[in-house]
């Protein structure tokens, strides 16, 4: 009787392949910038929602609301931008 029959089987860890972290079509956006843009977006969103929920808006409030909409659009774009895509056409034959 050999010793391998007496020992319980050792579970094998799944093989982890090293993934290339960069390349032409990899994500190029800086994660810190995206995180910062997300916090700015949340601040602008709360200010926008607060002003939007106001019952009687003055002309200044309406102008401020339009400015906040532009700011929201800007930060949403910065937050969601994944980076440039290079080389989208297939190469070779």
C-alpha positions as CSV (number, residue, x, y, z in Angstrom):
1,X,0.0,0.0,0.0
2,X,1.5,3.3,-1.0
3,X,1.3,6.5,1.0
4,X,-0.6,8.5,-1.6
5,X,-3.7,6.5,-0.9
6,X,-3.7,7.5,2.8
7,X,-3.4,11.2,2.2
8,X,-6.4,13.3,1.2
9,X,-6.1,14.9,-2.2
10,X,-4.7,18.5,-2.2
11,X,-7.0,20.9,-4.0
12,X,-5.2,22.6,-6.9
13,X,-5.3,26.3,-7.1
14,X,-6.6,27.6,-10.4
15,X,-3.9,28.5,-12.8
16,X,-3.5,32.3,-12.9
17,X,-2.3,33.6,-16.2
18,X,-0.4,36.9,-16.0
19,X,-2.5,39.4,-17.9
20,X,-0.9,42.1,-19.9
21,X,-1.9,45.4,-18.2
22,X,-1.1,47.7,-21.1
23,X,-1.4,47.7,-24.8
24,X,-2.8,49.7,-27.7
25,X,-6.4,49.0,-26.8
26,X,-6.0,48.7,-23.0
27,X,-7.6,51.2,-20.6
28,X,-5.7,54.4,-20.7
29,X,-7.7,56.5,-18.3
30,X,-6.1,57.3,-15.0
31,X,-8.1,55.6,-12.2
32,X,-7.4,58.5,-9.8
33,X,-8.7,61.0,-12.2
34,X,-11.9,58.9,-12.7
35,X,-12.3,58.6,-8.9
36,X,-11.9,62.4,-8.5
37,X,-14.4,63.0,-11.3
38,X,-16.9,60.7,-9.6
39,X,-16.7,62.7,-6.4
40,X,-17.1,66.0,-8.3
41,X,-20.0,64.5,-10.2
42,X,-21.7,63.4,-6.9
43,X,-21.2,66.9,-5.4
44,X,-22.7,68.5,-8.5
45,X,-25.6,66.0,-8.6
46,X,-26.6,66.8,-5.0
47,X,-26.5,70.5,-5.7
48,X,-28.5,70.0,-8.9
49,X,-31.1,67.8,-7.2
50,X,-31.4,70.2,-4.3
51,X,-32.1,73.1,-6.7
52,X,-34.4,71.0,-8.9
53,X,-36.6,70.1,-5.9
54,X,-37.1,73.8,-5.0
55,X,-40.7,74.7,-5.6
56,X,-40.6,78.3,-6.8
57,X,-37.5,78.9,-8.9
58,X,-36.4,82.5,-9.7
59,X,-34.7,83.4,-12.9
60,X,-31.3,83.1,-11.2
61,X,-32.2,79.6,-10.0
62,X,-33.1,78.6,-13.5
63,X,-29.8,80.0,-14.8
64,X,-27.9,78.2,-12.0
65,X,-29.8,75.0,-12.9
66,X,-28.6,75.2,-16.5
67,X,-25.0,75.7,-15.3
68,X,-25.3,72.7,-13.1
69,X,-26.6,70.6,-16.0
70,X,-23.5,71.6,-18.0
71,X,-21.3,70.7,-15.0
72,X,-23.0,67.4,-14.6
73,X,-22.5,66.5,-18.2
74,X,-18.8,67.5,-18.0
75,X,-18.1,65.3,-14.9
76,X,-20.2,62.4,-16.2
77,X,-18.1,62.4,-19.4
78,X,-14.8,62.5,-17.3
79,X,-16.1,59.8,-15.0
80,X,-17.2,57.4,-17.7
81,X,-14.3,57.9,-20.1
82,X,-12.4,54.6,-20.5
83,X,-9.6,56.0,-22.6
84,X,-8.6,56.1,-26.2
85,X,-9.0,53.2,-28.4
86,X,-6.0,52.8,-30.7
87,X,-5.8,50.6,-33.7
88,X,-9.4,49.4,-34.2
89,X,-8.9,48.0,-37.7
90,X,-7.6,44.4,-37.9
91,X,-4.0,44.1,-39.0
92,X,-2.5,41.6,-41.4
93,X,-4.3,39.4,-44.0
